[in-house]
Amino acid sequence: MALLACNKEPGTQVEVVPSGDIVFKNYQLSTVKTRLIGKWRLIYGEGGFAGQAVYCSNCTVEITKSDSMYWVEMGMPKIASPILWLYAKTFNDTLVYQMSIHYITGNPRTYILDRIYKDSLIFYEYGRDGYRFFLTK
């Protein structure tokens, strides 16, 4: 995986933050962060080798202005980590924004930021069998 500088912004104009649908790779990091900040409710994840869907009735993911992620499932913290923002290639050589974090257990994980479609935030685990997650505010 080739890592590039995360700051896509030098020499570019200030971007207006879109209020509707957004495909993150088409925008500056500051715009992406503005749309992500807040508490999201995890509706479900799908993927893995079996392609199964996993629903979560009491799961939240919060992304803060101070570049941290807090993921809570059934009242138990799963992630409480600073976010390392990356702008890097995926398996198919597409440049995308990525959030690199650590689980409470210390295990690292990278999430690929996909889009906000209607009211759903969509991101997925970096891996050929990774889960894709769907969240709403």
Steps between C-alpha positions, in 0.01 A plus 500: 500500500652829394441782745476852374480823690163525669472872435348539155444869558813713441441749223131413466202726558275474801233245425132541577381212716221320314186429700372200301664188364880500495762257366791574733789441257376796292548755780769654716575344838359802688166450323500128574567563870225763520245248371622219729509685833224391734334195648378236257276201567631178348210333320678197358816360349528255214788302364758249609568179312136393530358839401275506804314800645539585869249737660565701814215655695714687755824601323642847447806644330611851589758694302625811677644835392822395674544206257392215727259211453283347773312182406263355762305174463234410756651745749851356466778701335652331195711791371629809684782612276661795331449496124798502267364642173647352182450569132620174350442241229278198553533155342370632168740800496224751582606790722260534794486645850570252775469511878762297684398424862559246780245286679484506881698173485782681316439335163536742206229546238463718193164614366446623144266799482251450219211745501193651658198393300167655601530475880749210519872513564672209326852383576672165492789305644817496297525137390372274227249343738431814706162610626319803359318706764183709465432772758252785546505812721 
